[in-house]
Amino acid sequence: MPDIRSPIRHHVVLYRRDPEQGRARYYSLMIERDLFGTIRLVHNWGQVGSKGQEKVELFPDEAEATQALEAWATIQRQKGYADL
């Protein structure tokens, strides 16, 4: 059972490795609430070991944010990213 005090609701981390080119990349998706109760879907991506880039989307409720997280995860899996 998740801790109700935690701002993080859902978190998915996907990885893509290309040993031939010596690259390893990640794509992270996280649903969280900020201090004001706003529901945010946070995307982080880049090379493993780097800070990478970040994008934040705001949603009116957690159900819509969850649908968006699942859609983004599906897109990234189609691009070759996978769960560990």
N, C-alpha and C positions, 0 to 999 in steps of 0.2 A: 504494500500500500504506500503510495507516495506521501511524503510529508506535506501537509497542507500549508505549512509556513514557507515552503520553498517557492521561489518565483518561477522555477523551471517546471514545465508541465510535460513536455515531450522533447526527446533529443535523438537525432539520428546522425551517425557519422559514417560516411562512405569513403572508400579508398580506391584508387586506380593506380596500378603499378605497370611500368613499361621498362623491364630490365634491359632491353636492347638499347634504349636511349638513356638509360640511367635516371629515369624520372619516377617519382612517386608523388601523387597528388591526393588531396582530400577535399571533401565537400561536406559541410556540417549544417544541419538544420535544427533549430531549437525554438520551441514555443515558450514564451515567458511572459510574466506580468511585470510592468515597471512599478515604481513607487505610487503611481497614481491609478493603478488598476488597469492600464491600457494593455491589451493583449497584442504581443509582437511576435512575428516570425522572423528570426534572425538567421541569415545565410552567411556562412564563412566558407571561403575556398582559397586554394593556393597550393603551393608545393609543401610537402611534409617538411617540417622544421622551420617554416617561415610564418610570419604573422598572417600573410595573405590579405584578402579583401573581405569587406563586410557590407551587407545590404540589409535593411530593416523594412519590413512591411507591417502595417497596422491593420487590425481586424476588429469588427464590432463584437464578436464572440469567439469562444474557443472552438466551437464546431467548425466554423469557416476556416479558422487558422489550421485546424487539423486536416481538413480537406486539401488546403493549399500545400501543407507539408507533405502529404502523401503524393500529391500530383508532382511536386518538385522532385521527390525521391524517385518516383517512377521514371521521370525524364532523365535523371542522372544515371540511374541503373541502365537505361537504354544506351547511354553514352559510354558504358563500360565500367562505371563505378560499382563497387560491391561492398556488402557488409563484411566485417571481419568475423 
